[in-house]
């Protein structure tokens, strides 16, 4: 049999037990509301600065607090979101749009394009090898190592030099830019690590970049391969007429045996489609019956 409760506990409970609430409307319920906050059976209320009365309008208090909080937030609006640069957008707020057209080279012209793409890939891989050994090298260092004749190995490179210097220079620029962008993404935490990789020879996919001066008279100009607007040179037919290029870095690529030209044109902000609002990233959801939900922004 358990021991009886100690006398001090019985003495403290006996006088206060009459204050416990019983039937509403009785004397005990009235005394419950008037009980002191240090009563032993009111520990939840004893730690509050003011006693909580069950008859109080809690909903009204919450509404008032919400209104006060909203007023304080409206008084100090949040800073505007940082404006992110969209793809193809430049610091002067103008936009670049990429165009693509089909090239229709003949058999000899296809061979010239394949040779150019191969030399571009060789120069790119040579620049990658140099950047792996010298990750902090500048673009000038990479160019002197992989493009200039003084930096090339002492061997018969007569198959490399027919491609213009400006095209081989674009290979170095592409490798150097890829390394800088990859390291920047690692610093920003976007990717865990980055490794600059070599390009493999693929029969179905190849590409090279040109500068705007390499596109003359509406055609690609590689004189040593017989491409250009001259009398003894041939002009590659294009799907649409491209008289000139506005920017460097146009791409000529092969996909499944077909050749394409990709270049950028300055559109200007007024000619582009109106972008989405740059305010807070939020949307409204309209639930329906036939359509589960419609989202508006």
C-alpha positions as CSV (number, residue, x, y, z in Angstrom):
1,X,0.0,0.0,0.0
2,X,1.3,3.4,-1.0
3,X,2.3,5.9,1.7
4,X,-0.2,8.6,2.4
5,X,0.6,12.1,1.0
6,X,2.7,14.3,3.3
7,X,1.0,16.6,5.6
8,X,2.3,19.9,4.0
9,X,0.8,18.9,0.7
10,X,-2.6,18.0,2.2
11,X,-2.6,21.3,4.0
12,X,-1.9,23.3,0.8
13,X,-4.5,21.5,-1.3
14,X,-7.4,21.5,1.2
15,X,-8.0,25.3,1.4
16,X,-7.5,25.8,-2.4
17,X,-9.5,22.9,-3.7
18,X,-12.7,24.8,-3.2
19,X,-11.6,27.2,-5.9
20,X,-11.5,24.5,-8.6
21,X,-14.1,25.3,-11.3
22,X,-17.1,23.0,-11.4
23,X,-20.4,23.9,-12.9
24,X,-20.6,27.2,-14.7
25,X,-22.7,29.8,-12.9
26,X,-21.9,28.5,-9.4
27,X,-19.9,30.2,-6.7
28,X,-16.9,28.0,-7.5
29,X,-16.8,29.3,-11.1
30,X,-16.9,32.9,-9.9
31,X,-14.1,32.3,-7.5
32,X,-12.1,30.6,-10.3
33,X,-12.0,33.9,-12.2
34,X,-11.0,35.8,-9.1
35,X,-8.2,33.4,-8.1
36,X,-4.7,34.9,-7.6
37,X,-2.2,34.2,-10.4
38,X,0.2,32.5,-8.0
39,X,-2.3,29.7,-7.2
40,X,-0.5,26.4,-7.6
41,X,-3.0,24.9,-10.1
42,X,-2.6,27.9,-12.5
43,X,1.1,27.5,-13.6
44,X,0.3,28.3,-17.2
45,X,-1.1,31.7,-16.2
46,X,1.4,32.4,-13.4
47,X,4.3,33.2,-15.9
48,X,2.3,35.7,-18.0
49,X,2.6,39.4,-17.3
50,X,-1.2,39.7,-17.2
51,X,-3.6,36.9,-16.2
52,X,-5.4,35.5,-19.3
53,X,-9.2,35.6,-18.8
54,X,-11.1,33.0,-20.8
55,X,-13.8,35.6,-21.7
56,X,-11.3,37.8,-23.5
57,X,-11.6,38.3,-27.3
58,X,-8.4,36.6,-28.5
59,X,-9.4,37.0,-32.2
60,X,-9.7,40.7,-31.8
61,X,-6.3,40.9,-30.2
62,X,-4.7,39.0,-33.1
63,X,-6.4,41.2,-35.6
64,X,-5.1,44.3,-33.9
65,X,-1.6,42.9,-33.7
66,X,-1.7,41.9,-37.4
67,X,-2.7,45.5,-38.3
68,X,0.1,47.0,-36.3
69,X,2.6,44.7,-37.8
70,X,1.4,45.5,-41.3
71,X,1.7,49.2,-40.7
72,X,5.3,48.8,-39.5
73,X,6.2,46.8,-42.5
74,X,4.6,49.3,-44.9
75,X,6.5,52.1,-43.2
76,X,9.8,50.5,-44.1
77,X,9.4,48.8,-47.5
78,X,11.8,46.0,-48.4
79,X,14.7,46.9,-50.8
80,X,13.9,46.3,-54.5
81,X,15.2,43.0,-55.8
82,X,18.5,43.0,-57.6
83,X,18.1,43.3,-61.3
84,X,19.5,40.2,-62.9
85,X,20.9,40.3,-66.4
86,X,19.0,38.1,-68.7
87,X,20.7,36.0,-71.4
88,X,21.7,38.2,-74.3
89,X,21.4,41.4,-72.3
90,X,24.2,43.9,-72.2
91,X,25.0,46.6,-69.6
92,X,23.5,49.3,-71.7
93,X,20.1,47.6,-71.5
94,X,20.1,46.6,-75.1
95,X,19.3,43.1,-76.1
96,X,21.1,40.6,-78.5
97,X,19.0,38.1,-80.4
98,X,20.6,35.0,-81.9
99,X,19.7,34.0,-85.4
100,X,20.4,30.7,-87.2
101,X,20.5,29.8,-90.8
102,X,21.4,26.8,-92.8
103,X,24.6,26.6,-94.8
104,X,24.6,24.6,-98.1
105,X,28.3,23.9,-98.9
106,X,29.3,21.7,-101.8
107,X,31.7,18.7,-101.3
108,X,34.9,20.8,-101.5
109,X,33.5,23.4,-99.1
110,X,32.4,20.8,-96.6
111,X,36.0,19.5,-96.6
112,X,37.3,23.0,-95.9
113,X,34.8,23.5,-93.1
114,X,35.8,20.1,-91.5
115,X,39.5,21.0,-91.6
116,X,38.8,24.4,-90.0
117,X,36.7,22.8,-87.3
118,X,39.5,20.2,-86.7
119,X,42.2,22.9,-86.4
120,X,39.9,24.9,-84.1
121,X,39.5,21.9,-81.8
122,X,43.3,21.2,-81.8
123,X,43.9,24.8,-80.8
124,X,41.2,24.6,-78.1
125,X,42.7,21.4,-76.6
126,X,46.2,23.0,-76.7
127,X,44.8,26.0,-74.7
128,X,43.1,23.7,-72.2
129,X,46.3,21.8,-71.6
130,X,48.1,25.0,-70.9
131,X,45.4,26.3,-68.6
132,X,45.5,23.0,-66.6
133,X,49.1,23.7,-65.9
134,X,48.7,27.5,-65.5
135,X,45.2,28.1,-64.2
136,X,46.0,31.8,-63.5
137,X,47.3,32.5,-67.0
138,X,45.9,35.5,-68.8
139,X,44.4,35.4,-72.2
140,X,47.5,36.9,-73.7
141,X,49.6,34.1,-72.2
142,X,47.2,31.5,-73.6
143,X,47.3,33.2,-77.0
144,X,51.0,33.3,-77.2
145,X,51.3,29.6,-76.3
146,X,48.6,28.2,-78.5
147,X,48.2,30.6,-81.5
148,X,51.3,32.5,-82.3
149,X,53.9,30.7,-84.3
150,X,56.6,31.3,-81.7
151,X,54.6,29.3,-79.1
152,X,53.8,26.4,-81.4
153,X,55.9,23.2,-81.2
154,X,58.9,22.8,-83.6
155,X,57.2,20.5,-86.0
156,X,55.6,20.7,-89.4
157,X,52.4,22.7,-88.7
158,X,51.6,23.6,-92.3
159,X,48.2,22.0,-91.7
160,X,47.4,24.5,-88.9
161,X,48.5,27.9,-90.2
162,X,46.1,27.9,-93.3
163,X,43.3,28.8,-90.8
164,X,43.4,32.5,-90.1
165,X,44.8,33.7,-86.8
166,X,41.5,35.4,-85.9
167,X,39.7,32.0,-85.9
168,X,42.3,30.2,-83.9
169,X,42.3,33.0,-81.5
170,X,38.7,32.4,-80.8
171,X,39.5,28.9,-79.6
172,X,41.8,30.4,-77.0
173,X,39.2,32.9,-75.9
174,X,36.6,30.1,-75.6
175,X,38.8,28.0,-73.4
176,X,39.9,30.9,-71.2
177,X,36.3,32.1,-70.8
178,X,35.1,28.6,-69.9
179,X,37.7,28.3,-67.1
180,X,36.9,31.8,-65.7
181,X,33.1,31.1,-65.7
182,X,33.6,27.6,-64.1
183,X,35.8,28.9,-61.3
184,X,33.3,31.8,-60.7
185,X,30.4,29.3,-60.3
186,X,32.5,27.3,-57.8
187,X,33.1,30.5,-55.8
188,X,29.4,31.4,-55.8
189,X,28.5,27.9,-54.7
190,X,26.5,27.0,-57.8
191,X,28.6,23.9,-58.5
192,X,30.8,21.9,-56.1
193,X,33.9,21.7,-58.5
194,X,34.9,22.4,-62.0
195,X,37.3,20.8,-64.5
196,X,38.1,22.0,-67.9
197,X,37.9,19.1,-70.3
198,X,39.3,18.4,-73.7
199,X,37.1,18.1,-76.8
200,X,36.9,14.8,-78.6
201,X,36.7,14.3,-82.3
202,X,33.1,13.5,-83.2
203,X,31.9,12.8,-86.6
204,X,28.4,14.2,-86.1
205,X,29.1,17.3,-84.1
206,X,31.8,20.0,-84.6
207,X,32.0,23.8,-84.5
208,X,34.2,26.8,-84.6
209,X,33.8,30.5,-84.0
210,X,34.7,33.4,-86.2
211,X,35.1,37.2,-85.9
212,X,33.0,39.6,-87.8
213,X,35.8,40.3,-90.2
214,X,35.9,36.7,-91.2
215,X,32.5,37.1,-92.8
216,X,33.0,39.3,-95.8
217,X,30.7,40.0,-98.7
218,X,28.0,37.8,-97.3
219,X,30.1,34.6,-97.0
220,X,32.8,33.0,-94.9
221,X,36.3,34.1,-95.8
222,X,39.2,31.5,-95.5
223,X,41.4,32.3,-98.5
224,X,43.8,29.4,-97.9
225,X,40.9,26.9,-98.2
226,X,39.4,28.7,-101.2
227,X,36.5,30.3,-99.3
228,X,35.6,33.9,-99.8
229,X,34.2,36.5,-102.2
230,X,37.2,36.6,-104.5
231,X,37.4,35.5,-108.1
232,X,39.3,32.3,-107.4
233,X,37.3,31.5,-104.3
234,X,33.9,30.0,-103.7
235,X,31.0,31.4,-101.8
236,X,29.0,29.1,-99.5
237,X,25.3,29.4,-100.1
238,X,23.1,30.4,-97.1
239,X,19.5,29.9,-96.3
240,X,19.0,33.6,-95.8
241,X,21.2,36.5,-96.9
242,X,23.6,37.6,-94.2
243,X,25.6,40.6,-95.6
244,X,27.7,41.1,-92.5
245,X,28.1,40.3,-88.8
246,X,27.6,42.9,-86.1
247,X,29.5,41.1,-83.3
248,X,32.5,38.7,-83.0
249,X,32.0,35.1,-81.8
250,X,29.6,33.9,-84.5
251,X,29.4,30.1,-84.5
252,X,29.6,27.7,-87.5
253,X,28.6,24.3,-86.4
254,X,27.8,20.9,-87.8
255,X,24.9,18.8,-86.6
256,X,24.4,15.3,-88.1
257,X,26.1,16.3,-91.4
258,X,24.3,19.7,-91.7
259,X,26.1,23.0,-91.3
260,X,24.6,26.1,-89.7
261,X,25.6,29.7,-89.0
262,X,24.6,31.2,-85.6
263,X,25.1,35.0,-85.1
264,X,23.7,37.7,-82.9
265,X,22.1,41.0,-83.8
266,X,21.4,44.1,-81.8
267,X,17.6,44.3,-81.3
268,X,17.3,47.3,-78.9
269,X,15.0,47.2,-75.9
270,X,12.0,48.6,-77.8
271,X,12.0,45.8,-80.3
272,X,12.1,43.0,-77.8
273,X,9.1,41.4,-76.2
274,X,7.9,43.0,-73.0
275,X,9.6,41.1,-70.1
276,X,7.8,39.8,-67.1
277,X,7.4,42.2,-64.1
278,X,10.5,42.6,-62.1
279,X,8.7,43.0,-58.8
280,X,8.3,40.4,-56.1
281,X,8.3,36.8,-57.3
282,X,4.7,35.9,-56.6
283,X,1.7,34.6,-58.5
284,X,-2.0,34.1,-58.0
285,X,-3.7,30.6,-58.2
286,X,-7.3,30.3,-59.4
287,X,-8.6,26.8,-58.5
288,X,-11.4,25.6,-60.8
289,X,-13.6,22.6,-61.6
290,X,-12.8,21.7,-65.2
291,X,-9.3,23.1,-64.9
292,X,-7.6,22.1,-61.7
293,X,-5.8,25.5,-61.2
294,X,-4.8,28.5,-63.3
295,X,-1.7,30.5,-62.3
296,X,-1.4,34.3,-63.0
297,X,1.6,36.5,-62.6
